[in-house]
């Protein structure tokens, strides 16, 4: 019974952190929100204009256009960094250079940090 309670507590804590961050972080057309979601194997990134309530761009490590490049990389952090670089390139094509980073309740560490660094290397500012 202790394990179930521990997992439930972890999930509730994560949801609280996520909600706290979302109260402060808001995407506009000039500076959309870069939202990150991390699962055990994959990482997902969405660029969202919260005023218009629409997604500008969405990419993940499962995206077909990234599959060949990601197959050569080893390690989840390296894949996340590459995802950040590709995301920044695609956003520059759409005319977006500045974003607000929403880490989604996760620590700014590991894959989340790698994605952010990759996006910065690609020319995105936040």
C-alpha positions in Angstrom: 0.0 0.0 0.0 2.9 2.4 0.6 4.1 2.2 -3.0 0.7 3.2 -4.4 0.6 6.2 -2.1 4.2 7.2 -3.1 3.3 7.1 -6.8 0.1 9.0 -6.2 2.0 11.7 -4.2 4.6 12.0 -7.0 2.0 12.5 -9.6 0.1 15.0 -7.5 3.3 17.0 -6.8 4.1 17.1 -10.5 0.7 18.3 -11.4 0.9 21.1 -8.7 4.3 22.2 -10.1 3.0 22.2 -13.6 0.0 24.3 -12.6 2.2 26.8 -10.7 4.4 27.2 -13.8 1.4 27.6 -16.1 0.0 30.5 -14.0 3.1 32.5 -14.7 4.1 31.4 -18.3 1.8 32.7 -21.1 2.5 32.5 -24.8 1.7 35.5 -27.2 2.0 35.7 -31.0 5.3 37.6 -30.7 6.7 35.2 -28.0 4.9 31.8 -28.0 5.2 29.2 -25.3 7.6 26.3 -25.8 6.0 23.5 -23.8 7.9 20.3 -23.0 6.5 16.9 -22.1 8.8 14.0 -21.1 7.8 10.4 -21.0 10.1 7.5 -20.1 11.3 6.9 -23.7 10.3 10.0 -25.7 10.3 13.8 -25.4 7.7 16.1 -27.0 7.8 19.8 -27.7 5.0 22.1 -28.7 5.1 25.8 -29.5 1.8 27.4 -28.5 0.2 30.8 -29.0 -2.0 31.0 -25.9 -3.9 34.1 -27.0 -5.2 32.5 -30.2 -5.2 29.0 -28.5 -3.4 27.3 -31.3 -0.3 25.2 -31.7 2.2 26.7 -34.1 4.6 23.7 -34.2 4.7 20.3 -32.6 7.7 17.9 -32.7 8.8 14.8 -30.9 11.4 12.1 -31.0 8.7 10.0 -32.8 8.3 12.6 -35.7 8.9 10.9 -39.1 11.1 13.7 -40.3 13.5 13.1 -37.4 13.6 9.3 -37.4 16.7 8.9 -39.7 18.8 11.4 -37.8 17.7 10.2 -34.4 18.5 6.6 -35.3 22.2 7.4 -35.5 22.3 9.1 -32.1 22.6 7.2 -28.9 21.2 8.4 -25.6 17.9 10.2 -24.8 19.6 13.5 -24.0 21.4 13.6 -27.3 18.1 13.0 -29.1 16.4 15.7 -27.1 19.2 18.2 -28.0 18.8 17.4 -31.7 15.1 17.8 -31.4 15.7 21.3 -29.9 17.9 22.3 -32.9 15.4 21.1 -35.4 12.6 22.8 -33.6 14.5 26.1 -33.6 15.2 25.8 -37.4 11.5 25.2 -38.1 10.5 28.1 -36.0 12.9 30.4 -37.7 11.3 29.5 -41.0 7.9 30.5 -39.5 9.4 33.8 -38.3 9.5 33.0 -34.6 12.8 33.9 -32.8 11.8 34.3 -29.2 9.8 31.9 -27.0 8.8 31.5 -23.4 10.1 28.2 -22.0 7.6 26.0 -20.1 9.4 23.0 -18.6 6.1 21.4 -17.7 6.7 20.7 -14.1 10.0 18.8 -14.8 13.3 19.8 -13.3 15.5 21.9 -15.7 17.9 18.9 -15.9 18.8 16.1 -18.2 16.6 15.8 -21.3 14.6 19.0 -20.6 17.9 21.0 -20.3 19.3 19.3 -23.4 16.2 20.3 -25.5 16.5 23.9 -24.3 20.3 24.0 -25.0 19.7 22.6 -28.5 17.0 25.2 -29.2 19.3 27.9 -28.1 22.1 26.6 -30.3 19.6 26.6 -33.2 19.1 30.3 -32.6 16.0 30.5 -30.5 16.0 33.0 -27.6 14.4 32.6 -24.2 
